[in-house]
Amino acid sequence: MPAAAVGAARRAWLETMQREFEAFREKAIVAERFGGAQTWLDPYGASGVDEFFAVACEAYFVAPERFREEHAALAQLFDGFFGARS
């Protein structure tokens, strides 16, 4: 794969992870501070993008249908990372 394509893929991965993390973090904050709906992903994932990655990976394997419904963009990334799921 050409270097430009690798760079573009890396940027797309990081942008998607950051966007999903920020949305999750906002939901976790609202749940904790304002009594909003609890997140089904472990709220510890809101402590940093690295922890969000770990929590999201677990959910990808434990509850794949729900994960795919609520985090479609991440599911696509993880399909490529872990190998396509059937």
Biopython code that builds the backbone (N, CA, C, O; Angstrom):
import numpy as np
from Bio.PDB.StructureBuilder import StructureBuilder

atoms = [
    (1, "MET", "N", (0.858, -1.174, 0.000)),
    (1, "MET", "CA", (0.000, 0.000, 0.000)),
    (1, "MET", "C", (0.902, 1.234, 0.000)),
    (1, "MET", "O", (1.832, 1.324, 0.801)),
    (2, "PRO", "N", (0.633, 2.173, -0.885)),
    (2, "PRO", "CA", (1.440, 3.398, -0.941)),
    (2, "PRO", "C", (1.354, 4.190, 0.369)),
    (2, "PRO", "O", (0.350, 4.137, 1.080)),
    (3, "ALA", "N", (2.412, 4.911, 0.663)),
    (3, "ALA", "CA", (2.492, 5.680, 1.904)),
    (3, "ALA", "C", (1.323, 6.654, 2.055)),
    (3, "ALA", "O", (0.808, 6.836, 3.158)),
    (4, "ALA", "N", (0.908, 7.272, 0.968)),
    (4, "ALA", "CA", (-0.209, 8.221, 1.038)),
    (4, "ALA", "C", (-1.493, 7.512, 1.456)),
    (4, "ALA", "O", (-2.282, 8.058, 2.227)),
    (5, "ALA", "N", (-1.701, 6.309, 0.955)),
    (5, "ALA", "CA", (-2.900, 5.548, 1.310)),
    (5, "ALA", "C", (-2.842, 5.113, 2.767)),
    (5, "ALA", "O", (-3.858, 5.124, 3.462)),
    (6, "VAL", "N", (-1.662, 4.731, 3.229)),
    (6, "VAL", "CA", (-1.500, 4.341, 4.632)),
    (6, "VAL", "C", (-1.799, 5.536, 5.534)),
    (6, "VAL", "O", (-2.500, 5.406, 6.538)),
    (7, "GLY", "N", (-1.266, 6.688, 5.171)),
    (7, "GLY", "CA", (-1.515, 7.902, 5.956)),
    (7, "GLY", "C", (-2.987, 8.262, 5.990)),
    (7, "GLY", "O", (-3.511, 8.642, 7.038)),
    (8, "ALA", "N", (-3.659, 8.146, 4.853)),
    (8, "ALA", "CA", (-5.089, 8.457, 4.802)),
    (8, "ALA", "C", (-5.889, 7.467, 5.645)),
    (8, "ALA", "O", (-6.824, 7.867, 6.339)),
    (9, "ALA", "N", (-5.543, 6.198, 5.597)),
    (9, "ALA", "CA", (-6.241, 5.184, 6.390)),
    (9, "ALA", "C", (-6.025, 5.436, 7.883)),
    (9, "ALA", "O", (-6.948, 5.296, 8.685)),
    (10, "ARG", "N", (-4.814, 5.803, 8.238)),
    (10, "ARG", "CA", (-4.508, 6.090, 9.644)),
    (10, "ARG", "C", (-5.305, 7.295, 10.140)),
    (10, "ARG", "O", (-5.864, 7.267, 11.236)),
    (11, "ARG", "N", (-5.355, 8.338, 9.339)),
    (11, "ARG", "CA", (-6.123, 9.531, 9.718)),
    (11, "ARG", "C", (-7.607, 9.190, 9.877)),
    (11, "ARG", "O", (-8.250, 9.633, 10.828)),
    (12, "ALA", "N", (-8.139, 8.411, 8.953)),
    (12, "ALA", "CA", (-9.556, 8.032, 9.021)),
    (12, "ALA", "C", (-9.829, 7.223, 10.289)),
    (12, "ALA", "O", (-10.838, 7.438, 10.961)),
    (13, "TRP", "N", (-8.927, 6.294, 10.614)),
    (13, "TRP", "CA", (-9.069, 5.483, 11.826)),
    (13, "TRP", "C", (-9.078, 6.384, 13.066)),
    (13, "TRP", "O", (-9.968, 6.282, 13.910)),
    (14, "LEU", "N", (-8.077, 7.266, 13.165)),
    (14, "LEU", "CA", (-7.962, 8.132, 14.338)),
    (14, "LEU", "C", (-9.136, 9.094, 14.456)),
    (14, "LEU", "O", (-9.633, 9.333, 15.556)),
    (15, "GLU", "N", (-9.580, 9.640, 13.345)),
    (15, "GLU", "CA", (-10.725, 10.556, 13.377)),
    (15, "GLU", "C", (-11.995, 9.846, 13.832)),
    (15, "GLU", "O", (-12.768, 10.391, 14.619)),
    (16, "THR", "N", (-12.206, 8.638, 13.337)),
    (16, "THR", "CA", (-13.387, 7.873, 13.733)),
    (16, "THR", "C", (-13.324, 7.521, 15.209)),
    (16, "THR", "O", (-14.308, 7.688, 15.929)),
    (17, "MET", "N", (-12.175, 7.034, 15.666)),
    (17, "MET", "CA", (-12.029, 6.693, 17.086)),
    (17, "MET", "C", (-12.253, 7.915, 17.966)),
    (17, "MET", "O", (-12.952, 7.831, 18.976)),
    (18, "GLN", "N", (-11.670, 9.042, 17.597)),
    (18, "GLN", "CA", (-11.818, 10.255, 18.402)),
    (18, "GLN", "C", (-13.263, 10.726, 18.434)),
    (18, "GLN", "O", (-13.768, 11.103, 19.491)),
    (19, "ARG", "N", (-13.926, 10.710, 17.299)),
    (19, "ARG", "CA", (-15.325, 11.141, 17.224)),
    (19, "ARG", "C", (-16.215, 10.229, 18.079)),
    (19, "ARG", "O", (-17.062, 10.718, 18.827)),
    (20, "GLU", "N", (-16.029, 8.927, 17.974)),
    (20, "GLU", "CA", (-16.823, 7.977, 18.751)),
    (20, "GLU", "C", (-16.528, 8.114, 20.248)),
    (20, "GLU", "O", (-17.438, 8.055, 21.075)),
    (21, "PHE", "N", (-15.258, 8.295, 20.583)),
    (21, "PHE", "CA", (-14.874, 8.477, 21.987)),
    (21, "PHE", "C", (-15.535, 9.721, 22.567)),
    (21, "PHE", "O", (-16.105, 9.669, 23.657)),
    (22, "GLU", "N", (-15.466, 10.819, 21.861)),
    (22, "GLU", "CA", (-16.042, 12.068, 22.368)),
    (22, "GLU", "C", (-17.543, 11.949, 22.567)),
    (22, "GLU", "O", (-18.079, 12.462, 23.549)),
    (23, "ALA", "N", (-18.227, 11.280, 21.653)),
    (23, "ALA", "CA", (-19.678, 11.084, 21.799)),
    (23, "ALA", "C", (-19.972, 10.202, 23.010)),
    (23, "ALA", "O", (-20.889, 10.485, 23.779)),
    (24, "PHE", "N", (-19.193, 9.134, 23.177)),
    (24, "PHE", "CA", (-19.374, 8.249, 24.328)),
    (24, "PHE", "C", (-19.074, 8.988, 25.632)),
    (24, "PHE", "O", (-19.819, 8.876, 26.605)),
    (25, "ARG", "N", (-17.995, 9.729, 25.638)),
    (25, "ARG", "CA", (-17.601, 10.475, 26.842)),
    (25, "ARG", "C", (-18.707, 11.443, 27.256)),
    (25, "ARG", "O", (-19.015, 11.572, 28.441)),
    (26, "GLU", "N", (-19.294, 12.112, 26.290)),
    (26, "GLU", "CA", (-20.387, 13.047, 26.586)),
    (26, "GLU", "C", (-21.561, 12.311, 27.223)),
    (26, "GLU", "O", (-22.135, 12.799, 28.197)),
    (27, "LYS", "N", (-21.928, 11.148, 26.690)),
    (27, "LYS", "CA", (-23.029, 10.368, 27.263)),
    (27, "LYS", "C", (-22.697, 9.918, 28.685)),
    (27, "LYS", "O", (-23.552, 9.964, 29.570)),
    (28, "ALA", "N", (-21.472, 9.491, 28.898)),
    (28, "ALA", "CA", (-21.057, 9.036, 30.232)),
    (28, "ALA", "C", (-21.086, 10.189, 31.233)),
    (28, "ALA", "O", (-21.490, 10.002, 32.381)),
    (29, "ILE", "N", (-20.664, 11.368, 30.810)),
    (29, "ILE", "CA", (-20.680, 12.542, 31.689)),
    (29, "ILE", "C", (-22.114, 12.922, 32.044)),
    (29, "ILE", "O", (-22.417, 13.201, 33.204)),
    (30, "VAL", "N", (-22.979, 12.933, 31.060)),
    (30, "VAL", "CA", (-24.383, 13.272, 31.305)),
    (30, "VAL", "C", (-25.004, 12.266, 32.273)),
    (30, "VAL", "O", (-25.757, 12.649, 33.168)),
    (31, "ALA", "N", (-24.692, 10.984, 32.096)),
    (31, "ALA", "CA", (-25.225, 9.953, 32.994)),
    (31, "ALA", "C", (-24.718, 10.149, 34.409)),
    (31, "ALA", "O", (-25.492, 10.063, 35.363)),
    (32, "GLU", "N", (-23.440, 10.409, 34.556)),
    (32, "GLU", "CA", (-22.834, 10.529, 35.883)),
    (32, "GLU", "C", (-23.236, 11.820, 36.597)),
    (32, "GLU", "O", (-23.626, 11.801, 37.764)),
    (33, "ARG", "N", (-23.139, 12.913, 35.897)),
    (33, "ARG", "CA", (-23.332, 14.215, 36.558)),
    (33, "ARG", "C", (-24.780, 14.684, 36.614)),
    (33, "ARG", "O", (-25.176, 15.407, 37.528)),
    (34, "PHE", "N", (-25.572, 14.260, 35.614)),
    (34, "PHE", "CA", (-26.910, 14.821, 35.503)),
    (34, "PHE", "C", (-28.014, 13.771, 35.548)),
    (34, "PHE", "O", (-29.179, 14.079, 35.298)),
    (35, "GLY", "N", (-27.649, 12.530, 35.866)),
    (35, "GLY", "CA", (-28.655, 11.488, 35.979)),
    (35, "GLY", "C", (-29.233, 11.031, 34.656)),
    (35, "GLY", "O", (-30.351, 10.517, 34.613)),
    (36, "GLY", "N", (-28.498, 11.207, 33.594)),
    (36, "GLY", "CA", (-28.959, 10.751, 32.288)),
    (36, "GLY", "C", (-28.912, 9.238, 32.179)),
    (36, "GLY", "O", (-28.477, 8.548, 33.101)),
    (37, "ALA", "N", (-29.357, 8.742, 31.061)),
    (37, "ALA", "CA", (-29.366, 7.295, 30.826)),
    (37, "ALA", "C", (-27.950, 6.738, 30.923)),
    (37, "ALA", "O", (-27.005, 7.318, 30.388)),
    (38, "GLN", "N", (-27.815, 5.610, 31.607)),
    (38, "GLN", "CA", (-26.525, 4.953, 31.737)),
    (38, "GLN", "C", (-26.090, 4.396, 30.382)),
    (38, "GLN", "O", (-26.919, 3.973, 29.576)),
    (39, "THR", "N", (-24.817, 4.401, 30.153)),
    (39, "THR", "CA", (-24.279, 3.825, 28.931)),
    (39, "THR", "C", (-24.203, 2.314, 29.087)),
    (39, "THR", "O", (-23.960, 1.823, 30.190)),
    (40, "TRP", "N", (-24.402, 1.578, 28.023)),
    (40, "TRP", "CA", (-24.291, 0.117, 28.124)),
    (40, "TRP", "C", (-22.833, -0.319, 28.029)),
    (40, "TRP", "O", (-22.474, -1.404, 28.487)),
    (41, "LEU", "N", (-22.000, 0.521, 27.438)),
    (41, "LEU", "CA", (-20.564, 0.260, 27.483)),
    (41, "LEU", "C", (-20.058, 0.691, 28.855)),
    (41, "LEU", "O", (-20.610, 1.610, 29.461)),
    (42, "ASP", "N", (-19.036, 0.048, 29.335)),
    (42, "ASP", "CA", (-18.465, 0.377, 30.637)),
    (42, "ASP", "C", (-18.053, 1.842, 30.662)),
    (42, "ASP", "O", (-17.264, 2.268, 29.818)),
    (43, "PRO", "N", (-18.570, 2.628, 31.614)),
    (43, "PRO", "CA", (-18.246, 4.049, 31.654)),
    (43, "PRO", "C", (-16.761, 4.337, 31.857)),
    (43, "PRO", "O", (-16.311, 5.453, 31.599)),
    (44, "TYR", "N", (-16.001, 3.354, 32.312)),
    (44, "TYR", "CA", (-14.555, 3.544, 32.438)),
    (44, "TYR", "C", (-13.941, 3.913, 31.092)),
    (44, "TYR", "O", (-12.890, 4.552, 31.044)),
    (45, "GLY", "N", (-14.581, 3.519, 30.015)),
    (45, "GLY", "CA", (-14.101, 3.864, 28.683)),
    (45, "GLY", "C", (-14.059, 5.359, 28.428)),
    (45, "GLY", "O", (-13.391, 5.810, 27.497)),
    (46, "ALA", "N", (-14.758, 6.129, 29.237)),
    (46, "ALA", "CA", (-14.766, 7.585, 29.070)),
    (46, "ALA", "C", (-13.516, 8.239, 29.650)),
    (46, "ALA", "O", (-13.320, 9.444, 29.490)),
    (47, "SER", "N", (-12.670, 7.462, 30.321)),
    (47, "SER", "CA", (-11.487, 8.049, 30.959)),
    (47, "SER", "C", (-10.374, 8.376, 29.969)),
    (47, "SER", "O", (-9.467, 9.141, 30.298)),
    (48, "GLY", "N", (-10.424, 7.823, 28.787)),
    (48, "GLY", "CA", (-9.417, 8.122, 27.772)),
    (48, "GLY", "C", (-9.685, 7.317, 26.516)),
    (48, "GLY", "O", (-10.347, 6.281, 26.564)),
    (49, "VAL", "N", (-9.179, 7.786, 25.411)),
    (49, "VAL", "CA", (-9.449, 7.101, 24.142)),
    (49, "VAL", "C", (-8.854, 5.692, 24.142)),
    (49, "VAL", "O", (-9.387, 4.796, 23.488)),
    (50, "ASP", "N", (-7.759, 5.494, 24.867)),
    (50, "ASP", "CA", (-7.168, 4.157, 24.950)),
    (50, "ASP", "C", (-8.087, 3.200, 25.699)),
    (50, "ASP", "O", (-8.245, 2.050, 25.289)),
    (51, "GLU", "N", (-8.692, 3.657, 26.787)),
    (51, "GLU", "CA", (-9.629, 2.821, 27.533)),
    (51, "GLU", "C", (-10.921, 2.617, 26.750)),
    (51, "GLU", "O", (-11.539, 1.554, 26.824)),
    (52, "PHE", "N", (-11.326, 3.640, 26.001)),
    (52, "PHE", "CA", (-12.505, 3.492, 25.156)),
    (52, "PHE", "C", (-12.264, 2.401, 24.118)),
    (52, "PHE", "O", (-13.154, 1.597, 23.842)),
    (53, "PHE", "N", (-11.068, 2.372, 23.546)),
    (53, "PHE", "CA", (-10.736, 1.326, 22.579)),
    (53, "PHE", "C", (-10.895, -0.054, 23.215)),
    (53, "PHE", "O", (-11.484, -0.949, 22.609)),
    (54, "ALA", "N", (-10.379, -0.231, 24.419)),
    (54, "ALA", "CA", (-10.479, -1.523, 25.097)),
    (54, "ALA", "C", (-11.931, -1.908, 25.384)),
    (54, "ALA", "O", (-12.335, -3.045, 25.143)),
    (55, "VAL", "N", (-12.702, -0.967, 25.894)),
    (55, "VAL", "CA", (-14.111, -1.222, 26.211)),
    (55, "VAL", "C", (-14.893, -1.512, 24.930)),
    (55, "VAL", "O", (-15.723, -2.420, 24.899)),
    (56, "ALA", "N", (-14.632, -0.751, 23.888)),
    (56, "ALA", "CA", (-15.332, -0.957, 22.621)),
    (56, "ALA", "C", (-14.977, -2.305, 22.009)),
    (56, "ALA", "O", (-15.845, -2.981, 21.456)),
    (57, "CYS", "N", (-13.716, -2.702, 22.099)),
    (57, "CYS", "CA", (-13.309, -4.015, 21.570)),
    (57, "CYS", "C", (-14.051, -5.130, 22.294)),
    (57, "CYS", "O", (-14.520, -6.082, 21.670)),
    (58, "GLU", "N", (-14.154, -5.010, 23.603)),
    (58, "GLU", "CA", (-14.882, -6.029, 24.365)),
    (58, "GLU", "C", (-16.332, -6.108, 23.900)),
    (58, "GLU", "O", (-16.856, -7.198, 23.667)),
    (59, "ALA", "N", (-16.970, -4.967, 23.766)),
    (59, "ALA", "CA", (-18.375, -4.937, 23.338)),
    (59, "ALA", "C", (-18.540, -5.480, 21.927)),
    (59, "ALA", "O", (-19.543, -6.127, 21.628)),
    (60, "TYR", "N", (-17.587, -5.229, 21.071)),
    (60, "TYR", "CA", (-17.610, -5.720, 19.694)),
    (60, "TYR", "C", (-17.737, -7.238, 19.665)),
    (60, "TYR", "O", (-18.426, -7.788, 18.807)),
    (61, "PHE", "N", (-17.077, -7.912, 20.593)),
    (61, "PHE", "CA", (-17.114, -9.372, 20.633)),
    (61, "PHE", "C", (-18.243, -9.920, 21.508)),
    (61, "PHE", "O", (-18.806, -10.969, 21.196)),
    (62, "VAL", "N", (-18.579, -9.230, 22.591)),
    (62, "VAL", "CA", (-19.575, -9.734, 23.530)),
    (62, "VAL", "C", (-21.006, -9.476, 23.048)),
    (62, "VAL", "O", (-21.875, -10.336, 23.195)),
    (63, "ALA", "N", (-21.245, -8.320, 22.486)),
    (63, "ALA", "CA", (-22.593, -7.945, 22.027)),
    (63, "ALA", "C", (-22.494, -7.350, 20.622)),
    (63, "ALA", "O", (-22.768, -6.165, 20.430)),
    (64, "PRO", "N", (-22.104, -8.166, 19.639)),
    (64, "PRO", "CA", (-21.818, -7.629, 18.307)),
    (64, "PRO", "C", (-22.998, -6.950, 17.611)),
    (64, "PRO", "O", (-22.813, -5.949, 16.920)),
    (65, "GLU", "N", (-24.196, -7.480, 17.784)),
    (65, "GLU", "CA", (-25.346, -6.873, 17.107)),
    (65, "GLU", "C", (-25.632, -5.479, 17.662)),
    (65, "GLU", "O", (-25.822, -4.517, 16.918)),
    (66, "ARG", "N", (-25.655, -5.401, 18.981)),
    (66, "ARG", "CA", (-25.914, -4.090, 19.602)),
    (66, "ARG", "C", (-24.787, -3.112, 19.284)),
    (66, "ARG", "O", (-25.036, -1.944, 18.982)),
    (67, "PHE", "N", (-23.552, -3.592, 19.354)),
    (67, "PHE", "CA", (-22.419, -2.731, 19.037)),
    (67, "PHE", "C", (-22.536, -2.196, 17.620)),
    (67, "PHE", "O", (-22.335, -1.004, 17.383)),
    (68, "ARG", "N", (-22.858, -3.064, 16.688)),
    (68, "ARG", "CA", (-22.981, -2.668, 15.283)),
    (68, "ARG", "C", (-24.104, -1.646, 15.093)),
    (68, "ARG", "O", (-23.976, -0.716, 14.297)),
    (69, "GLU", "N", (-25.199, -1.822, 15.826)),
    (69, "GLU", "CA", (-26.319, -0.872, 15.727)),
    (69, "GLU", "C", (-25.937, 0.507, 16.252)),
    (69, "GLU", "O", (-26.285, 1.521, 15.646)),
    (70, "GLU", "N", (-25.227, 0.551, 17.371)),
    (70, "GLU", "CA", (-24.950, 1.816, 18.027)),
    (70, "GLU", "C", (-23.607, 2.441, 17.655)),
    (70, "GLU", "O", (-23.387, 3.632, 17.872)),
    (71, "HIS", "N", (-22.719, 1.632, 17.096)),
    (71, "HIS", "CA", (-21.385, 2.124, 16.740)),
    (71, "HIS", "C", (-20.972, 1.575, 15.373)),
    (71, "HIS", "O", (-19.939, 0.920, 15.239)),
    (72, "ALA", "N", (-21.787, 1.850, 14.376)),
    (72, "ALA", "CA", (-21.568, 1.289, 13.040)),
    (72, "ALA", "C", (-20.200, 1.658, 12.468)),
    (72, "ALA", "O", (-19.531, 0.820, 11.863)),
    (73, "ALA", "N", (-19.790, 2.890, 12.657)),
    (73, "ALA", "CA", (-18.498, 3.317, 12.106)),
    (73, "ALA", "C", (-17.350, 2.566, 12.770)),
    (73, "ALA", "O", (-16.397, 2.174, 12.097)),
    (74, "LEU", "N", (-17.431, 2.364, 14.072)),
    (74, "LEU", "CA", (-16.388, 1.600, 14.765)),
    (74, "LEU", "C", (-16.436, 0.137, 14.364)),
    (74, "LEU", "O", (-15.392, -0.497, 14.211)),
    (75, "ALA", "N", (-17.616, -0.400, 14.194)),
    (75, "ALA", "CA", (-17.744, -1.801, 13.781)),
    (75, "ALA", "C", (-17.028, -2.021, 12.454)),
    (75, "ALA", "O", (-16.378, -3.049, 12.266)),
    (76, "GLN", "N", (-17.139, -1.085, 11.549)),
    (76, "GLN", "CA", (-16.438, -1.206, 10.267)),
    (76, "GLN", "C", (-14.927, -1.182, 10.466)),
    (76, "GLN", "O", (-14.205, -1.962, 9.845)),
    (77, "LEU", "N", (-14.451, -0.296, 11.323)),
    (77, "LEU", "CA", (-13.017, -0.261, 11.607)),
    (77, "LEU", "C", (-12.554, -1.575, 12.221)),
    (77, "LEU", "O", (-11.534, -2.136, 11.820)),
    (78, "PHE", "N", (-13.312, -2.056, 13.194)),
    (78, "PHE", "CA", (-12.931, -3.280, 13.891)),
    (78, "PHE", "C", (-13.013, -4.486, 12.976)),
    (78, "PHE", "O", (-12.217, -5.416, 13.110)),
    (79, "ASP", "N", (-13.959, -4.489, 12.050)),
    (79, "ASP", "CA", (-14.031, -5.592, 11.068)),
    (79, "ASP", "C", (-12.711, -5.695, 10.318)),
    (79, "ASP", "O", (-12.184, -6.788, 10.114)),
    (80, "GLY", "N", (-12.191, -4.560, 9.917)),
    (80, "GLY", "CA", (-10.910, -4.549, 9.207)),
    (80, "GLY", "C", (-9.739, -4.896, 10.112)),
    (80, "GLY", "O", (-8.799, -5.570, 9.690)),
    (81, "PHE", "N", (-9.796, -4.441, 11.345)),
    (81, "PHE", "CA", (-8.708, -4.673, 12.288)),
    (81, "PHE", "C", (-8.648, -6.135, 12.726)),
    (81, "PHE", "O", (-7.573, -6.734, 12.767)),
    (82, "PHE", "N", (-9.808, -6.704, 13.052)),
    (82, "PHE", "CA", (-9.858, -8.061, 13.566)),
    (82, "PHE", "C", (-10.149, -9.101, 12.483)),
    (82, "PHE", "O", (-10.071, -10.304, 12.733)),
    (83, "GLY", "N", (-10.481, -8.637, 11.293)),
    (83, "GLY", "CA", (-10.896, -9.553, 10.219)),
    (83, "GLY", "C", (-12.406, -9.514, 10.139)),
    (83, "GLY", "O", (-13.089, -9.448, 11.161)),
    (84, "ALA", "N", (-12.922, -9.555, 8.934)),
    (84, "ALA", "CA", (-14.378, -9.420, 8.715)),
    (84, "ALA", "C", (-15.125, -10.462, 9.513)),
    (84, "ALA", "O", (-14.714, -11.619, 9.604)),
    (85, "ARG", "N", (-16.238, -10.025, 10.093)),
    (85, "ARG", "CA", (-17.099, -10.924, 10.864)),
    (85, "ARG", "C", (-18.228, -11.398, 9.965)),
    (85, "ARG", "O", (-18.658, -10.692, 9.053)),
    (86, "SER", "N", (-18.685, -12.577, 10.234)),
    (86, "SER", "CA", (-19.814, -13.109, 9.449)),
    (86, "SER", "C", (-21.124, -12.807, 10.101)),
    (86, "SER", "O", (-22.174, -13.179, 9.579)),
]
sb = StructureBuilder()
sb.init_structure("model")
sb.init_model(0)
sb.init_chain("A")
sb.init_seg("    ")
for serial, (resi, resn, name, xyz) in enumerate(atoms, 1):
    if name == "N":
        sb.init_residue(resn, " ", resi, " ")
    sb.init_atom(name, np.array(xyz, "f"), 0.0, 1.0, " ", f" {name:<3s}", serial, name[0])
structure = sb.get_structure()
